[in-house]
Amino acid sequence: MKILDLFPPCTIENCKDKTPLHKHILPLQKEFLDATERFVALIGGYGSGKTLPACIMGHLLSISIPGNMGIILRRSLPKLHDSTERIFLEVLERSGEQFVAREMRDGWPHRIIYGNGSEIAFRETKDLGRFLGPEYGWYLIDEAQEEPQDTFRKLNGRLRLPRAAKFLRGMICTNPPPDKHWIAKTWPQPGRVVKEIKVRGSVTRLTYRMIRSSTYDNPFLSSEYIAGILEGNTEAEARRILDGHYGFQQEGDPVYPMFNLLKHVGDPETRIMTTYRVWDFGFRRPACTWHQMFRCKERTLHWVLLQERLGENQEAHDFATDVINITNGDFAWVLRAGRNLVLDGGD
């Protein structure tokens, strides 16, 4: 069976590829299925097609590795049944794969056993410790923004099934959380990230990939659906729930009450000019920010915050090393023009 056969038939009227029961794989779904990283996050707007490719990937891992163990989770059983598990069972039906349903409750199976011995459990995360088995080859957390980081950590502690060692996979799907959420810290931007972790004197590399999806990119949704969302939300909130960007979460009273996310947050260029590197040392939450100030052609003074580094429980030497590496990488052109163009300050 081809992977395309696991997708539902196209429902677009007047589709240019219209044939009986023809199907489509959206670009974000293809990227997800092609990903080889151990930890993959699909973060996107409402209805952007996130859960389906994750369920298909779980199914493929289960049929490809005999005796594999997978687990699909959501915060509560009603949400799990009505959305995630329903989508997975539809994938399973389209596959034609034979299976045995176990642990039936309210008409829903909570364990599926494939003919090759692979198993998939369906669990809520409210009391995760009661339900977790000893080892898994893959997991899927749906709508992961509802979860504390401890859920992610506990599952990673059990992502160690020996027979799936070369293909271990941790997957999350979610609407974008606020930018201070643990998901935003774990997957700060789209693309592949390799994190180096010291283990007994040697360096181990963990691979992460974040895929951002937009509601606008799903051709199966009507313009009326999107219009209804736009009407009931602010421009900044629509950017989060439609475009798939992390949201802004204000903590405490604003220093600048006129702050507007869309107006004041962007991707400004780094100019060849004096750059201010400002430090705030401390073990628990050290911080460093990079700034430039200039007048534009209209003689208006601009103050641009270009970069930040926030540490957590980090010694001063290690934090300073990170800051120097960021400066050498992101501000290389400034340093080449003159190392005295980078000025340090702090409180």
N, C-alpha and C positions, 0 to 999 in steps of 0.2 A: 504493500500500500504506500502511496506517495503521501508526503506531509500535507500537500494541498487538500487531499481527501479528508483530512481531519477538520477542515474549516467548513462552516455552514455555507449553503448556496447563496449566491448574490441576490440581493433583494432590490437593487437599483433599477428603477424603470428606465427604459431607453439606454441601458448600459451599452457602450460601444463593443463590448466583448460578449454580448448577449447570445448565449446558447443554453440549451436545457441543462439546468443544474451546474452552471459554471460557477467558479469560486475565485476569490481574491485573497492574497496575503498583503496586508498593508506594510509599507516600508519599516515602520517601527517594529512590527511583528516579525519581519524577516531578520532585522538586526538582533532582536531578542533570541530568536532560534539559532542564529549563527554565532552568538556570543560564546566564548570559551572560558571566560573568567569564572572564578569560584563563587563570587558574590555579585549578583546581578539585580539591579533595581530598575523597575519600569515605573516612572513617575510621570503622571500626565493628567490632563483635564478630564472633566466628566465625559463618560461615554467614548473615550478615545481608543478603546480596544485593548486594554491592558491585561485583563484577567485571562482571556482566551489563549494567547500564546504561552503564558505560564503554565496553564493546565495541559496544553499540548506537550510542552517540554517535560513536565512531570510524567506524562504517559510514555513519551519516547524513552526517557531514562529507565522506566520500569520494564518496558518490553525488550529493551536492548541489553539489560544487565540482569540475568536470571538471579532471583533471590534478593533483588534490591529492596530497600525499605524507604518509603517516602511518607511525608506527613503534610497535610494541607490544613491551615489554621486560619481562624478569624476570631474576633473578640467574643462573639456570642454564637450559640447554635442557630438561632433563627436567621441571623445574617449569613452564616455559613451555608445553611440549607437553601435559602432563597436565592443566593447569588453564586458563590464560588463552587459549591458542590454540584449545583444544578448544571453549571457550565461544564464541569469536569465529566459528569455522567453523560452529557450530550456528546462530548468528544469520544468517550468510551464506546457509546452506541455507534457513532459513525465509523469507528475503527473496526468494528466487528469482532473485537477480541473477546474470548471467553473468559469469564471471571466468576468468582463466588462472592456473594455479598454476605457479610457477617455484622454482628452487633447492630441489628435493626432497632431503630427507635423512631417513633412517629412516621413510619414508612420510609425512613432514610437509612441507608447503610453507613456505618461508621468505620468499617474496615472492608477493603476490597482485596481479594487474593487472585492474582493472575495464574494462568496455567503454568508459567515458568517459575512459580514460587515467589515472585515479587509481591509485596504488600504495600497498600496505601492506607493510612489512617486519616480520619477527618476529626479534628478536635477544636474545641473552643479554648481560648487562652486565658480565661478568667482564673483558672486554677491549674496552671500549666504543669506544675510539679506532679500532679496526680496521674497525668496521662502520658507523659513522655516516656518512650522506650529507651533502651540503653544506647542504641546506635542507629543512625540514619545515613542514607546515601544522598538524599535531597530533601529539601523542605520548601514550602511556599507559604508566606504570610501575606494574606490578602488584606487590603486597606490597612497597611502597616502603620499609618499615622495614628491609629487608635492605640497602638501598643507602647508600653514603656521599653526602654532600651534593654531592660533585663530579659525580655522575651527573646530578643535577637541574640543576646549573649548565651542564654541557656541552650538555645538551638545550636549555636556554633559549637558549644561544648559536646554536643552529641553527633556532630557531622563528621563521622569517623568510620563508617561501615567499610571494612577491609575489602570486600569484593567490588566495591564501587570506588576504590581509592583514587583512580585516575580521572574519575568523572564526578567527584563530589560537587554539589551545587546548592547554594543558598539563594533563594529568590524572594523578592518582595515586590508587590504591586500596591500602588497607593495614589490617591489624589495628593497634590503637593501640601505638605505641612508648613507651618511657619518656619522662617529661616533660622530660628534658634533650636529647632527640633533635632533630636539625635540623628534622624535620617539625613537632614541637610548637612550635618557635620561629617557623616560617614560617606555620603556621596555628594560632595559640594557642587559638582558641575558635570554635564554630560561627557561621556567618553570613558576611556580606560585609565585606571590609576593603579600603580603598583606601589604597595606599602611594604617597606622593609622593616622586619621585626627581628631583634636580636634574640636568639635562642641558644643558650649555653655557649656563648662566644662566637657563634656563626650567624650569618644573616639569612633569614627565611623571607621569601617574597610572597605576599598575598595579593591576589588580583581582584580588582573591583571594576564594575562597569555600570554607569548610569545612563539610561535611555529616557529621553524626555519626549512625551507625546502630547499632541495638541488636539483638542476637540475638533478644530477646523479641518484636521487632516483625515477625519473619518468620513468617507463619502456616503456612508449608510445613514448618517444623521441628517435630518432636514434643517433648513435654514430657520424654520419656525422654532425648532427646539433651541437653537443657539440664541435666537432673538429673545426667547423667554428668559434665558439666563442673563443676557445683557441688560434686560429691562429691570431686573430685580436686584442688581448688584452694582457697586461702584466700579469705576474703571480699573482701579488697583486690584480689587477682588476678582473681577473678571479675568484679569491677567493671570491670576493664580488658578482659578477653576476651569478656565478655557485653554490658556496657552501652556499651562503646566509648569509655571515658575513658582519657586518657593515664595511664600507670603511674608510680608513684613509684620513683625510683632513688636509693638512698642511696650517698653517696660519703664514704668515710672513717668514722671512729668517730663515733657520734651524740653530740651535745651533751646531748640529752635521751633516754636509752635507752628510756624508756617511750612514745616517740612511736608513735602509731597513726594511720594515714592517715585511716580512716573517722571516728575520734573527734575528731581535731585539725584536720582540713581541712574547710572548709565555705564558706559565704557569709555572714559576719557583717554585721550592719547597721553603718553609719557613724553614730556618735552625735554629737550637738552637744555637744562637750566638747573638752578639750585633746587635741591630736593631735601626736605627736612624729614629726618628719621627720628621719631619721638618714642621714647621708651617709658614703660611703666613696669618696673621689676616687682617680683613677688613669686613665691613658689606656687601658690594655688592657681592664680590666673594672671600670669605675666602677659604683657601686651606690647606690641610695637606697631606703629602706623607710619606710612610714608605720604608726604604732602608736597604739593607745589602751589605757589601763589604767583599770579601774574595779572596784568591788565590787558584786556582785549582791545580791538581797534576802536571800540566805543568808549575806551578809557574806564571801563567798569572793572573793579577789582574782583578776581575770581580766586577762590580757595578750593583746591581739588584734593580729595582724599583718594589716593591711587591704589593703596594696598594695605592689608592689615595681617597681622599674625597674632593669634590668640593661643597661648599655651594653657596647659592644664596639668597641675602637679609636676612641674618641670624645673629642674635645677637651672640656675642662671647661666652656667657655661653651655649647657645643651640648648637652652633657648637662644642664647647669643649666636651659637653656631647656625641655627635655623635662620635667624634674621640675616646673618652675613650671606648665607647661601641664596636667600631670596633676593637680596640686594645685587649680588653678582649675576643672578639670572635675569630678573625682571628689569633691572636698571643698568644693564651692561653698557648701553649707549651713553648714559649719563657719566658713568665711571670712565669710559674711554675719552670723553671730552675733558675730564679733569676730576681726579679723586676728591679734590677739595669742594666739588659741587654737592657732595652729600654731607650735610651737617647734622649732628646728633644733638638731641635735647631730651629733657625729661622733667618729671616733677621732683 
